Amino acid sequence: MDICTAPEPPHGYTADKDPLLARLKRIEGQIRGIARMVEEDVYCVDVLTQVAAADAALRGVSIKLLEQHMAHCVAHAEGRDLDEKVAEVTKIVSRLVR
């Protein structure tokens, strides 16, 4: 097959897409639950506890996606493309730690 017509390789997370989507659906449920808590005037600390749990769950998804990106996209990059991928990951990590 001609390299110019070769299909793009799947993203790093493609192999784990189903578990990743399941985690995101659970997080979506958590967010809906938090909205219900606010609607029902639940005690602030209880709402904040659930917000912290949802935040931690999203960070877990972020870490998993970052790991897969580095293992798939960064690990296979070479030369100038590698430099661009490293800069890209640096920006992503700085956004995640804010």
C-alpha positions as YAML, in Angstrom:
chain: A
units: angstrom
residues:
- id: 1
  name: MET
  ca: [0.00, 0.00, 0.00]
- id: 2
  name: ASP
  ca: [1.28, 3.45, -0.90]
- id: 3
  name: ILE
  ca: [2.25, 5.37, 2.26]
- id: 4
  name: CYS
  ca: [0.38, 8.43, 0.99]
- id: 5
  name: THR
  ca: [-2.90, 6.50, 0.85]
- id: 6
  name: ALA
  ca: [-2.38, 4.49, 4.02]
- id: 7
  name: PRO
  ca: [-5.13, 5.07, 6.58]
- id: 8
  name: GLU
  ca: [-4.28, 7.08, 9.66]
- id: 9
  name: PRO
  ca: [-3.51, 4.90, 12.66]
- id: 10
  name: PRO
  ca: [-6.18, 4.98, 15.34]
- id: 11
  name: HIS
  ca: [-5.79, 7.36, 18.23]
- id: 12
  name: GLY
  ca: [-4.02, 6.07, 21.31]
- id: 13
  name: TYR
  ca: [-7.28, 5.66, 23.19]
- id: 14
  name: THR
  ca: [-9.04, 3.66, 20.46]
- id: 15
  name: ALA
  ca: [-8.33, 0.28, 22.06]
- id: 16
  name: ASP
  ca: [-9.83, 1.46, 25.37]
- id: 17
  name: LYS
  ca: [-12.71, 3.46, 23.90]
- id: 18
  name: ASP
  ca: [-15.53, 1.42, 25.48]
- id: 19
  name: PRO
  ca: [-14.21, 1.58, 29.07]
- id: 20
  name: LEU
  ca: [-13.37, 5.25, 28.55]
- id: 21
  name: LEU
  ca: [-16.90, 5.99, 27.36]
- id: 22
  name: ALA
  ca: [-18.32, 4.05, 30.32]
- id: 23
  name: ARG
  ca: [-16.26, 6.19, 32.72]
- id: 24
  name: LEU
  ca: [-17.43, 9.36, 31.00]
- id: 25
  name: LYS
  ca: [-21.07, 8.26, 31.25]
- id: 26
  name: ARG
  ca: [-20.63, 7.65, 34.99]
- id: 27
  name: ILE
  ca: [-19.13, 11.12, 35.33]
- id: 28
  name: GLU
  ca: [-22.05, 12.54, 33.35]
- id: 29
  name: GLY
  ca: [-24.37, 10.88, 35.86]
- id: 30
  name: GLN
  ca: [-22.38, 12.41, 38.71]
- id: 31
  name: ILE
  ca: [-22.77, 15.86, 37.17]
- id: 32
  name: ARG
  ca: [-26.53, 15.38, 36.79]
- id: 33
  name: GLY
  ca: [-26.64, 14.30, 40.43]
- id: 34
  name: ILE
  ca: [-24.79, 17.45, 41.48]
- id: 35
  name: ALA
  ca: [-27.27, 19.58, 39.53]
- id: 36
  name: ARG
  ca: [-30.13, 17.82, 41.34]
- id: 37
  name: MET
  ca: [-28.44, 18.47, 44.66]
- id: 38
  name: VAL
  ca: [-28.25, 22.18, 43.88]
- id: 39
  name: GLU
  ca: [-31.89, 22.21, 42.73]
- id: 40
  name: GLU
  ca: [-32.87, 20.55, 46.03]
- id: 41
  name: ASP
  ca: [-30.78, 22.99, 48.12]
- id: 42
  name: VAL
  ca: [-28.58, 20.25, 49.57]
- id: 43
  name: TYR
  ca: [-26.02, 21.32, 52.17]
- id: 44
  name: CYS
  ca: [-23.05, 23.12, 50.54]
- id: 45
  name: VAL
  ca: [-20.38, 20.79, 51.89]
- id: 46
  name: ASP
  ca: [-22.20, 17.74, 50.51]
- id: 47
  name: VAL
  ca: [-22.41, 19.37, 47.06]
- id: 48
  name: LEU
  ca: [-18.73, 20.34, 47.22]
- id: 49
  name: THR
  ca: [-17.82, 16.76, 48.14]
- id: 50
  name: GLN
  ca: [-19.57, 15.51, 45.01]
- id: 51
  name: VAL
  ca: [-17.95, 18.22, 42.87]
- id: 52
  name: ALA
  ca: [-14.54, 17.11, 44.16]
- id: 53
  name: ALA
  ca: [-15.38, 13.48, 43.31]
- id: 54
  name: ALA
  ca: [-16.44, 14.43, 39.77]
- id: 55
  name: ASP
  ca: [-13.32, 16.54, 39.35]
- id: 56
  name: ALA
  ca: [-11.14, 13.61, 40.47]
- id: 57
  name: ALA
  ca: [-12.95, 11.30, 38.05]
- id: 58
  name: LEU
  ca: [-12.37, 13.72, 35.15]
- id: 59
  name: ARG
  ca: [-8.71, 14.05, 36.10]
- id: 60
  name: GLY
  ca: [-8.47, 10.26, 36.02]
- id: 61
  name: VAL
  ca: [-9.82, 10.27, 32.46]
- id: 62
  name: SER
  ca: [-7.36, 13.02, 31.56]
- id: 63
  name: ILE
  ca: [-4.42, 11.04, 32.94]
- id: 64
  name: LYS
  ca: [-5.50, 7.93, 31.04]
- id: 65
  name: LEU
  ca: [-5.84, 9.87, 27.78]
- id: 66
  name: LEU
  ca: [-2.47, 11.55, 28.35]
- id: 67
  name: GLU
  ca: [-0.79, 8.20, 29.02]
- id: 68
  name: GLN
  ca: [-2.24, 6.77, 25.84]
- id: 69
  name: HIS
  ca: [-1.31, 9.85, 23.82]
- id: 70
  name: MET
  ca: [2.29, 9.63, 24.99]
- id: 71
  name: ALA
  ca: [2.50, 5.88, 24.37]
- id: 72
  name: HIS
  ca: [0.94, 6.12, 20.92]
- id: 73
  name: CYS
  ca: [1.56, 9.52, 19.36]
- id: 74
  name: VAL
  ca: [4.66, 10.77, 21.15]
- id: 75
  name: ALA
  ca: [6.50, 7.45, 21.33]
- id: 76
  name: HIS
  ca: [6.19, 6.97, 17.57]
- id: 77
  name: ALA
  ca: [7.17, 10.52, 16.61]
- id: 78
  name: GLU
  ca: [10.61, 11.29, 15.22]
- id: 79
  name: GLY
  ca: [12.74, 14.37, 14.60]
- id: 80
  name: ARG
  ca: [10.87, 17.64, 14.31]
- id: 81
  name: ASP
  ca: [7.54, 15.86, 14.83]
- id: 82
  name: LEU
  ca: [8.84, 14.57, 18.17]
- id: 83
  name: ASP
  ca: [9.73, 18.12, 19.24]
- id: 84
  name: GLU
  ca: [6.21, 19.27, 18.32]
- id: 85
  name: LYS
  ca: [4.61, 16.36, 20.22]
- id: 86
  name: VAL
  ca: [6.71, 17.08, 23.33]
- id: 87
  name: ALA
  ca: [5.69, 20.76, 23.20]
- id: 88
  name: GLU
  ca: [2.07, 19.70, 22.78]
- id: 89
  name: VAL
  ca: [2.24, 17.40, 25.82]
- id: 90
  name: THR
  ca: [3.90, 20.14, 27.86]
- id: 91
  name: LYS
  ca: [0.99, 22.49, 27.10]
- id: 92
  name: ILE
  ca: [-1.53, 19.78, 27.98]
- id: 93
  name: VAL
  ca: [0.16, 19.01, 31.30]
- id: 94
  name: SER
  ca: [0.33, 22.69, 32.21]
- id: 95
  name: ARG
  ca: [-3.43, 22.97, 31.58]
- id: 96
  name: LEU
  ca: [-4.10, 19.89, 33.69]
- id: 97
  name: VAL
  ca: [-2.13, 21.09, 36.71]
- id: 98
  name: ARG
  ca: [-3.78, 24.52, 36.87]
...
